Amino acid sequence: MRRATGVPGKAPLWLAVAALAAGAVACDSASGAADRATASTGSPSGSTSSARPNIVWVLTDDLSSDLVDYMPHVKAMQKDGMSFSNYTVTDSLCCPSRSSIFTGKFPHNTGVYTNTPPDGGFQTFHKKGNEGKTFATALQKQGYRTAMMGKYLNGYEPDMTVDGEKNYVPPGWDEWDVAGNGYKEYDYTLNQNGKTVDHAHAAKDYLTDVVSGKGQDFIEKSVQDKKPFVLDISTFAPHGPATPAPQDEGTFQDLKLPRPPAFGKTPTDAPQWLRDEKNFTPRQVKKITQTYRKRVRAVQAVDRMIGDLQDKLEKEGVADDTVFAFASDNGFHLGQYGLMPGKQTAFDTDVNVPLVVTGPGVRRGATNDAVASNIDICPTLTDLGGGEPDPQADGRSLVPLLKGETPDDWPRTALVEHHGPDTSRKDPDKPRKGSGNPPSYEALRTDRYTYVAYRNGSHEYYDRDKDPDMLHNVFAQLSAATKSRLDSTLKKMRGCQGAAECGAAAGAG
């Protein structure tokens, strides 16, 4: 396995990036005021390559930024490539976030706001016609071999019949190895290209390792066939119950629980749903600590998977021609704001997640603070492959930013849309007592503030420049003009459609 030494390797500059970025008009048509997002110093290196890049997209489940410190291969990626410090998800919940990633659209345009019908889940994603307009369908048309492995969308089952097709496989995917309920990592069923295969509880059945092996096989076969490929490998880890791989059981037994400034503290002038939370008992702190240790154990297999995939790319001679990206569908809070472990809030713990990209043409050792969102992933992957995404995609390609260039009209505001409270018994993400279950809200997140407007009429505003831990809700102190501007921007963004319209609305933040 490749050692995660943190020493950047030599990577070629992929000259075709500039041409593809210029040609993807549909992805780059958004307009708006310039923001102050810049990339840190760092430079592309190496020789040139005329081939389109291969793409490996690793998506984790519920991974928060605090876990990256325990993932040496991801930390090495940060040195080898670019990290996005202001990457925001459209909702801190699995299905709506993943729907935005696949399509490049906000929840109000995918129709997916939750994990279950009638306003979410796989069934809604399919019913709304989203599966015909993903980065997979776009890249497949460009001659790419496409693979989806691991977790797809909440509500998808390997043996389900959809539109008369038994063991349904969505369009756009040449290789399909997807589980239904794989959260326990064992005793699950995989849909392998339309055939269901049951896995038991042996060490060889550990799901993260299984998809890692299949991902490596896919890379090898694609190289043999001399075809560019895109591999979407989505783990269930570290989502609860955060089951570790066999070799990681019993590790990190004495790991101390981080206690950031927001731990156990309720923000001033907090909304009612949050204000009701009580101080932690010693038993609750013990529970939070146990959850933290489980999550650290669970990501060890994910990190090894990343290293093994990187090794396979090197062995096949395509590492220098592959864009490799790592991210999470949403974050996770662990005691911050007086909340037991959970998500679904608009705090940075839940909506601001890691995004790290390495590969040809990507500036190395750089941190980019431009506002980026998961709606930008579909346009970016499609752009890299020379395809033209759905003209109605709301996001924009990150390719210029990966090269160290921030367009003058780059959007300054990310939108979060959440339907709540979550009370569905069928939802694996239904919040447990004390973990936070906010009512419906929309939020604006820029590089300096977070504004939350609840449908029940309450508001939050955190000036993260002055209050990075988001402990002081100062909405009541804002001027009438500022409140009006925020409300106007939010109305425009939650009703926008397409990169141009959404970009113009986002530039007003």
Secondary structure in CASP SS format (residue, H / E / C, confidence):
PFRMAT SS
TARGET T0000
AUTHOR 0000-0000-0000
METHOD secondary structure of the structure
MODEL  1
M C 1.00
R C 1.00
R C 1.00
A C 1.00
T C 1.00
G C 1.00
V C 1.00
P C 1.00
G C 1.00
K C 1.00
A C 1.00
P C 1.00
L E 1.00
W E 1.00
L C 1.00
A H 1.00
V H 1.00
A H 1.00
A H 1.00
L H 1.00
A H 1.00
A H 1.00
G H 1.00
A C 1.00
V C 1.00
A C 1.00
C C 1.00
D C 1.00
S C 1.00
A C 1.00
S C 1.00
G C 1.00
A C 1.00
A C 1.00
D C 1.00
R C 1.00
A C 1.00
T C 1.00
A E 1.00
S C 1.00
T C 1.00
G C 1.00
S C 1.00
P C 1.00
S C 1.00
G C 1.00
S C 1.00
T E 1.00
S E 1.00
S C 1.00
A C 1.00
R C 1.00
P C 1.00
N E 1.00
I E 1.00
V E 1.00
W E 1.00
V E 1.00
L E 1.00
T E 1.00
D C 1.00
D C 1.00
L C 1.00
S C 1.00
S H 1.00
D H 1.00
L H 1.00
V H 1.00
D H 1.00
Y H 1.00
M C 1.00
P H 1.00
H H 1.00
V H 1.00
K H 1.00
A H 1.00
M H 1.00
Q H 1.00
K H 1.00
D H 1.00
G C 1.00
M E 1.00
S E 1.00
F E 1.00
S C 1.00
N C 1.00
Y E 1.00
T E 1.00
V C 1.00
T C 1.00
D C 1.00
S C 1.00
L C 1.00
C H 1.00
C H 1.00
P H 1.00
S H 1.00
R H 1.00
S H 1.00
S H 1.00
I H 1.00
F H 1.00
T H 1.00
G C 1.00
K C 1.00
F C 1.00
P H 1.00
H H 1.00
N H 1.00
T H 1.00
G C 1.00
V C 1.00
Y C 1.00
T E 1.00
N C 1.00
T C 1.00
P C 1.00
P C 1.00
D C 1.00
G E 1.00
G H 1.00
F H 1.00
Q H 1.00
T H 1.00
F H 1.00
H H 1.00
K H 1.00
K C 1.00
G C 1.00
N H 1.00
E H 1.00
G H 1.00
K C 1.00
T C 1.00
F H 1.00
A H 1.00
T H 1.00
A H 1.00
L H 1.00
Q H 1.00
K H 1.00
Q C 1.00
G C 1.00
Y C 1.00
R E 1.00
T E 1.00
A E 1.00
M E 1.00
M E 1.00
G E 1.00
K E 1.00
Y C 1.00
L C 1.00
N C 1.00
G C 1.00
Y C 1.00
E C 1.00
P C 1.00
D C 1.00
M C 1.00
T C 1.00
V E 1.00
D C 1.00
G C 1.00
E E 1.00
K C 1.00
N C 1.00
Y C 1.00
V C 1.00
P C 1.00
P C 1.00
G C 1.00
W C 1.00
D C 1.00
E E 1.00
W E 1.00
D E 1.00
V E 1.00
A E 1.00
G C 1.00
N C 1.00
G C 1.00
Y C 1.00
K C 1.00
E C 1.00
Y C 1.00
D C 1.00
Y C 1.00
T E 1.00
L E 1.00
N E 1.00
Q E 1.00
N C 1.00
G C 1.00
K E 1.00
T E 1.00
V E 1.00
D E 1.00
H C 1.00
A C 1.00
H C 1.00
A C 1.00
A H 1.00
K H 1.00
D H 1.00
Y C 1.00
L H 1.00
T H 1.00
D H 1.00
V H 1.00
V H 1.00
S H 1.00
G H 1.00
K H 1.00
G H 1.00
Q H 1.00
D H 1.00
F H 1.00
I H 1.00
E H 1.00
K H 1.00
S H 1.00
V H 1.00
Q H 1.00
D C 1.00
K C 1.00
K C 1.00
P C 1.00
F E 1.00
V E 1.00
L E 1.00
D E 1.00
I E 1.00
S E 1.00
T C 1.00
F C 1.00
A C 1.00
P C 1.00
H C 1.00
G C 1.00
P C 1.00
A C 1.00
T C 1.00
P C 1.00
A C 1.00
P H 1.00
Q H 1.00
D H 1.00
E C 1.00
G C 1.00
T C 1.00
F C 1.00
Q C 1.00
D C 1.00
L C 1.00
K C 1.00
L C 1.00
P C 1.00
R C 1.00
P C 1.00
P C 1.00
A C 1.00
F E 1.00
G C 1.00
K C 1.00
T C 1.00
P C 1.00
T E 1.00
D C 1.00
A C 1.00
P C 1.00
Q H 1.00
W H 1.00
L H 1.00
R H 1.00
D C 1.00
E C 1.00
K C 1.00
N C 1.00
F C 1.00
T C 1.00
P H 1.00
R H 1.00
Q H 1.00
V H 1.00
K H 1.00
K H 1.00
I H 1.00
T H 1.00
Q H 1.00
T H 1.00
Y H 1.00
R H 1.00
K H 1.00
R H 1.00
V H 1.00
R H 1.00
A H 1.00
V H 1.00
Q H 1.00
A H 1.00
V H 1.00
D H 1.00
R H 1.00
M H 1.00
I H 1.00
G H 1.00
D H 1.00
L H 1.00
Q H 1.00
D H 1.00
K H 1.00
L H 1.00
E H 1.00
K H 1.00
E C 1.00
G C 1.00
V C 1.00
A H 1.00
D H 1.00
D H 1.00
T E 1.00
V E 1.00
F E 1.00
A E 1.00
F E 1.00
A E 1.00
S E 1.00
D C 1.00
N C 1.00
G C 1.00
F C 1.00
H E 1.00
L C 1.00
G C 1.00
Q E 1.00
Y C 1.00
G C 1.00
L C 1.00
M C 1.00
P C 1.00
G E 1.00
K C 1.00
Q C 1.00
T C 1.00
A C 1.00
F C 1.00
D H 1.00
T H 1.00
D H 1.00
V H 1.00
N E 1.00
V C 1.00
P C 1.00
L E 1.00
V E 1.00
V E 1.00
T E 1.00
G C 1.00
P C 1.00
G C 1.00
V C 1.00
R C 1.00
R C 1.00
G C 1.00
A E 1.00
T E 1.00
N E 1.00
D C 1.00
A C 1.00
V C 1.00
A E 1.00
S E 1.00
N H 1.00
I H 1.00
D H 1.00
I H 1.00
C H 1.00
P H 1.00
T H 1.00
L H 1.00
T H 1.00
D H 1.00
L H 1.00
G C 1.00
G C 1.00
G C 1.00
E C 1.00
P C 1.00
D C 1.00
P C 1.00
Q C 1.00
A C 1.00
D C 1.00
G C 1.00
R C 1.00
S C 1.00
L C 1.00
V H 1.00
P H 1.00
L H 1.00
L H 1.00
K C 1.00
G C 1.00
E C 1.00
T C 1.00
P C 1.00
D C 1.00
D C 1.00
W C 1.00
P C 1.00
R C 1.00
T C 1.00
A E 1.00
L E 1.00
V E 1.00
E E 1.00
H E 1.00
H C 1.00
G C 1.00
P C 1.00
D C 1.00
T C 1.00
S C 1.00
R C 1.00
K C 1.00
D C 1.00
P C 1.00
D C 1.00
K C 1.00
P C 1.00
R C 1.00
K C 1.00
G C 1.00
S C 1.00
G C 1.00
N C 1.00
P C 1.00
P C 1.00
S C 1.00
Y E 1.00
E E 1.00
A E 1.00
L E 1.00
R E 1.00
T C 1.00
D C 1.00
R C 1.00
Y E 1.00
T E 1.00
Y E 1.00
V E 1.00
A E 1.00
Y E 1.00
R C 1.00
N C 1.00
G C 1.00
S C 1.00
H E 1.00
E E 1.00
Y E 1.00
Y E 1.00
D E 1.00
R C 1.00
D C 1.00
K C 1.00
D C 1.00
P C 1.00
D C 1.00
M C 1.00
L C 1.00
H E 1.00
N C 1.00
V C 1.00
F H 1.00
A H 1.00
Q H 1.00
L C 1.00
S C 1.00
A H 1.00
A H 1.00
T H 1.00
K H 1.00
S H 1.00
R H 1.00
L H 1.00
D H 1.00
S H 1.00
T H 1.00
L H 1.00
K H 1.00
K H 1.00
M H 1.00
R H 1.00
G C 1.00
C C 1.00
Q C 1.00
G C 1.00
A H 1.00
A H 1.00
E H 1.00
C H 1.00
G H 1.00
A H 1.00
A H 1.00
A H 1.00
G C 1.00
A C 1.00
G C 1.00
END
